[in-house]
Amino acid sequence: MDIDFVRTPEERFQGLPDFPFEPRYAKVGGLRIHYVDEGPRNAPVVLLMHGEPTWSYLYRRMIPVIAGAGFRAVAPDLVGFGRSDKPVQRSAYSYRRHVDWMAAWLEQLDLRRVTLVGQDWGSLIGLRLATGHQARFERIVMTNGALPTGDERFPMVFRLWRAFSRWSPWFPVGRIVQAGCRRPITREVQAAYEAPFPSARFRAGARVFPSLVPMRPDDPASDANREAWRQLESWRKPFLCLYATGDPITRAMYEVFRERVPGAAGQPHDLIRGAGHFIQEDAGEELARRIVEWLGPGARGEP
């Protein structure tokens, strides 16, 4: 199937604050997927997956900490975001297609010994990857993440956000990110989040993402997510929850994952104060240090 897409001009990404990383690309199904890849190539992978409406720029403060500790920090841009190609029709996007795109990317790079770090849609997609490719994944870190099946009750703040993203004629990405933070971000940083979207034609993926969250038991993605939960309920590999106290959307999942995933037993879970939904903006360095300390030398194969 041919997909009509646009590609953000490269000059939009010039001079972004605190983002010196070399862009790397892979081709999947005729679409170019961008990713950051820092640290030793033979080291265990820390896969940093972003959500809506951000891109790998979200992890700019975490990548140096993780790579500096001897791990391979890999942060992809989901299709429709960042430097990745952006299908222009909303109908080109589905939950399953996002999972398939990223699964093909994961296999193309042949990533192994992976620790998933998932937030927002990075968890909805990342958990499907981890449960569907268990031989590649060794650990999971959930940071303001979820895996809905449509059987849950959703907070009103998410319902309002879903309606806004679908119908509002105004979609200021930088301000949306700021609204999900507890700390102020500069105009330059807001502009960096706006950079991938020079016009409305580039925003189809960002606009449609909230509508792809399963909110009904018969949603097209519900059965696949229920199967992922069945896999998680027998997941005995280490599973860590580092959530923010100030996230009204996913905060309740902090307890749910701890109760339902066997690998979460005995882990140093924590709630990070002073952080909101975009915990990487509010507490990126702290979050990265917590993850590195949790992984420890043993994750690098050291005594």
C-alpha positions in Angstrom: 0.0 0.0 0.0 1.4 3.4 -1.0 1.2 6.0 1.6 1.1 9.7 0.9 3.5 11.4 3.3 5.5 14.5 3.9 9.1 14.9 5.3 9.9 17.9 7.5 12.7 20.0 5.9 16.0 19.4 7.6 16.5 23.1 8.3 13.7 23.0 10.8 16.0 21.0 13.1 19.0 23.2 12.9 20.3 24.8 16.1 17.9 23.1 18.5 18.9 23.7 22.1 20.7 20.8 23.8 20.2 18.4 20.9 23.7 17.7 19.3 22.9 14.1 18.3 23.6 12.8 14.8 20.4 11.8 13.0 20.1 8.2 11.9 17.5 6.7 9.6 16.0 3.4 8.7 13.4 2.6 5.9 10.3 0.7 6.9 7.5 0.1 4.4 8.6 3.0 2.2 8.7 5.4 5.2 11.9 6.8 6.8 12.1 6.4 10.6 14.6 8.7 12.4 16.3 7.6 15.6 19.1 8.8 18.0 21.7 6.2 18.7 24.4 7.1 21.3 26.8 5.1 23.4 28.7 1.8 22.7 27.2 -0.2 19.9 27.8 -3.5 21.6 26.3 -2.4 24.9 22.9 -3.3 26.3 20.2 -1.0 24.7 18.0 1.4 26.6 15.1 2.0 24.2 13.6 5.4 24.9 10.1 5.7 23.4 8.2 9.0 23.3 4.5 9.7 23.1 2.1 12.4 22.0 2.9 15.1 20.6 6.6 14.9 21.3 9.6 13.3 19.6 13.1 12.0 20.6 13.9 15.6 21.6 12.0 14.8 24.8 14.9 12.5 25.9 17.8 15.0 25.2 18.7 15.3 28.9 18.5 11.5 29.5 20.5 10.3 26.5 23.9 11.7 27.7 23.4 10.2 31.2 22.5 6.8 29.9 25.2 6.7 27.2 27.8 8.1 29.6 27.1 5.2 32.0 28.1 2.7 29.3 24.7 1.9 27.8 23.5 2.3 24.2 20.7 4.9 24.3 18.3 4.6 21.3 15.5 7.0 20.9 13.3 6.7 17.8 10.8 9.1 16.4 7.4 7.4 15.9 6.0 7.6 12.4 4.3 11.0 12.1 6.6 12.7 14.6 10.0 14.3 14.8 12.3 13.7 11.8 10.4 10.6 10.8 8.1 10.7 7.7 4.5 11.8 8.3 1.6 10.3 6.4 -0.8 13.1 5.6 -4.1 11.2 5.9 -5.4 10.4 9.4 -6.7 7.1 8.0 -3.1 6.0 7.4 -2.6 5.7 11.1 -3.8 2.9 13.4 -2.6 1.5 16.7 -1.7 -1.8 14.9 0.2 0.0 12.1 2.2 2.0 14.6 3.2 -1.3 16.4 4.0 -2.9 13.0 6.2 0.0 11.9 8.2 0.0 15.1 8.5 -3.8 15.2 9.9 -3.8 11.7 12.3 -1.0 12.8 13.3 -3.0 15.9 14.1 -6.1 13.8 15.9 -4.1 11.1 18.3 -2.7 13.7 18.4 -6.1 15.4 18.2 -4.6 18.9 18.8 -7.0 21.7 19.4 -6.9 25.5 16.8 -4.1 25.5 15.5 -2.2 28.4 12.3 -0.4 27.4 11.6 3.0 28.8 8.1 3.9 27.8 6.0 7.1 28.4 2.6 8.0 27.0 2.2 6.3 23.6 5.8 5.1 24.0 4.3 2.7 26.5 1.2 1.7 24.5 3.5 0.8 21.6 6.5 -0.2 23.6 4.7 -2.8 25.7 3.3 -4.4 22.6 6.8 -4.6 21.3 8.2 -6.1 24.5 5.5 -8.7 24.9 5.6 -9.6 21.2 9.4 -9.9 21.0 10.3 -11.1 24.5 13.7 -12.6 23.5 14.9 -9.1 22.7 13.8 -7.4 25.9 15.4 -7.9 29.3 13.7 -5.2 31.4 10.9 -2.6 31.3 10.7 0.8 32.9 7.3 2.5 32.9 7.3 6.3 33.3 3.8 7.7 33.1 2.7 4.9 30.9 -0.4 2.7 30.4 -1.8 -0.2 28.3 -5.5 0.4 28.0 -7.9 -2.2 26.7 -11.1 -0.2 26.6 -12.4 -1.9 29.7 -11.2 0.9 32.0 -12.6 4.3 33.0 -10.7 7.2 31.6 -10.2 10.5 33.5 -12.1 13.5 32.2 -8.8 15.3 31.5 -8.0 12.7 28.9 -11.5 12.8 27.3 -11.2 16.6 27.0 -7.7 16.2 25.5 -9.0 13.6 23.0 -11.8 16.0 21.9 -9.4 18.9 21.6 -6.9 17.1 19.5 -9.5 16.0 17.1 -11.6 19.1 16.7 -9.7 22.2 17.8 -8.6 24.4 14.9 -5.7 25.4 17.0 -3.0 22.8 17.9 0.0 24.6 19.5 2.4 21.7 20.1 4.9 23.7 22.2 2.2 25.0 24.5 0.6 21.5 24.8 3.9 20.2 26.0 4.2 23.1 28.5 0.7 22.3 29.8 1.9 18.7 30.6 4.9 20.0 32.6 5.1 21.3 36.1 8.1 23.5 35.4 8.3 26.2 32.8 10.1 25.5 29.5 11.6 28.2 27.4 10.3 29.5 24.1 13.2 27.9 22.4 12.3 24.5 23.8 8.7 25.0 22.8 9.8 25.9 19.3 11.9 22.6 19.2 8.7 20.7 19.8 7.0 22.7 17.1 9.9 22.1 14.6 8.6 18.8 13.1 5.2 20.4 12.2 5.7 23.4 9.8 2.0 23.3 8.8 -1.3 21.4 9.4 -0.4 18.9 6.7 2.4 17.6 8.9 0.2 17.1 12.0 -2.1 14.3 11.0 -0.3 11.8 13.2 -0.3 14.1 16.2 -4.0 14.9 15.7 -5.2 11.4 15.5 -3.1 9.7 18.2 -5.5 10.3 21.1 -8.4 8.9 19.1 -6.4 5.7 18.6 -6.4 4.9 22.4 -8.8 2.0 23.0 -11.7 3.5 25.0 -14.3 0.8 24.2 -14.1 -3.0 24.9 -14.7 -3.6 21.2 -12.0 -1.2 20.0 -9.9 -2.7 17.1 -6.9 -2.7 19.4 -8.5 -4.1 22.5 -7.9 -7.8 21.9 -4.3 -7.3 21.1 -3.8 -5.3 24.3 -5.6 -7.9 26.3 -3.2 -10.5 25.0 -0.3 -8.1 25.9 -1.7 -8.0 29.4 -1.8 -11.8 29.6 1.9 -11.8 28.7 2.7 -9.1 31.3 0.9 -11.1 33.9 3.5 -13.8 33.5 6.4 -11.4 33.0 9.1 -12.2 35.5 11.9 -10.0 34.1 12.6 -6.8 36.1 9.8 -4.2 35.7 10.2 -0.8 37.3 7.6 2.0 37.7 8.9 5.6 38.0 5.9 7.9 37.7 5.3 11.6 38.4 3.1 12.8 41.2 1.7 15.5 39.0 0.4 13.4 36.1 -3.4 13.3 36.1 -3.6 11.0 33.1 -1.6 7.9 33.9 -0.9 8.3 37.7 -3.4 5.5 38.6 -1.3 3.0 36.5 1.5 3.2 39.0 -0.3 0.8 41.3 -1.9 -1.3 38.5 1.5 -2.4 37.0 3.0 -3.1 40.4 0.1 -5.3 41.3 -0.3 -7.2 38.0 3.2 -7.7 36.7 5.2 -10.4 38.6 8.5 -8.8 37.6 7.6 -5.6 39.5 7.8 -7.4 42.9 10.6 -6.0 45.1 11.7 -3.3 42.6 12.5 0.2 43.8 9.4 1.9 42.4 8.9 5.5 43.1 6.9 8.6 42.5 8.9 11.6 41.4 7.7 14.8 43.0 7.5 18.1 41.1 7.0 16.4 37.8 4.0 16.2 35.4 3.0 14.1 32.5 6.2 15.0 30.5 8.4 13.7 33.3 11.5 13.8 31.0 11.1 17.6 30.8 10.5 18.1 34.5 13.0 15.6 35.9 15.0 14.1 33.0 18.4 13.9 34.6 17.0 12.4 37.8 14.9 9.9 35.9 18.0 8.8 33.8 20.1 8.5 37.0 17.4 6.4 38.6 17.3 4.1 35.6 21.1 3.8 35.4 21.4 3.0 39.1 18.7 0.4 38.8 20.4 -1.3 35.8 23.7 -1.3 37.6 27.0 -2.8 36.3 25.4 -6.2 36.0 23.2 -5.0 33.1 26.5 -4.2 31.2 27.8 -7.7 31.8 30.2 -6.5 34.5 30.8 -8.2 37.9 
